[in-house]
Amino acid sequence: MIATVSCLVCDTALEVAEATEKGEIVECGSCGQEHEVVGAADGRFTVEFAPEVEEDWGE
């Protein structure tokens, strides 16, 4: 089963597979914005902007 959520930038419907878990990244096919799944319960999903990847330089 596929659920949908709206892109936080362009409001395009994003398809999210039922097996998607909290913490996974979903990318918008229209604008390319990455979203992190922050809530997944009963086939309903909540997303936020995915965090930027930062270099850690081995610290």
C-alpha positions as CSV (number, residue, x, y, z in Angstrom):
1,M,0.0,0.0,0.0
2,I,1.2,3.5,-0.8
3,A,0.4,6.6,1.3
4,T,0.9,10.2,0.2
5,V,2.2,13.3,1.9
6,S,2.7,16.8,0.5
7,C,6.1,18.2,-0.3
8,L,6.9,21.0,2.1
9,V,8.3,23.2,-0.7
10,C,6.1,22.7,-3.8
11,D,3.1,20.9,-2.4
12,T,3.5,17.9,-4.8
13,A,2.1,14.6,-3.5
14,L,5.0,12.3,-2.4
15,E,4.4,8.6,-2.4
16,V,5.5,6.8,0.7
17,A,5.5,3.0,0.9
18,E,3.7,1.4,3.8
19,A,7.0,-0.2,4.9
20,T,8.7,3.2,5.3
21,E,10.0,3.7,8.8
22,K,10.8,6.8,10.9
23,G,14.1,8.3,9.9
24,E,14.0,7.4,6.3
25,I,14.5,10.0,3.6
26,V,11.9,10.6,0.8
27,E,12.8,12.9,-2.1
28,C,10.3,15.0,-4.0
29,G,10.3,14.1,-7.7
30,S,9.4,17.6,-8.8
31,C,11.7,20.0,-6.8
32,G,14.2,17.5,-5.4
33,Q,13.7,18.5,-1.8
34,E,14.6,15.7,0.6
35,H,12.2,15.0,3.5
36,E,12.7,12.9,6.6
37,V,9.9,10.7,7.9
38,V,9.4,11.8,11.5
39,G,6.2,10.0,12.2
40,A,4.8,6.7,10.9
41,A,1.7,5.2,12.5
42,D,-1.3,3.5,11.1
43,G,-0.3,4.2,7.5
44,R,-0.1,7.9,8.1
45,F,3.2,9.7,7.8
46,T,4.6,13.0,8.9
47,V,7.6,14.6,7.3
48,E,10.0,17.5,8.0
49,F,12.9,18.9,5.9
50,A,15.8,16.4,5.9
51,P,18.8,17.6,7.8
52,E,21.8,18.9,5.8
53,V,24.7,16.4,5.6
54,E,27.7,18.0,7.3
55,E,31.3,16.9,7.2
56,D,32.7,15.7,10.5
57,W,36.4,15.7,9.7
58,G,36.9,12.7,12.0
59,E,36.1,14.6,15.2
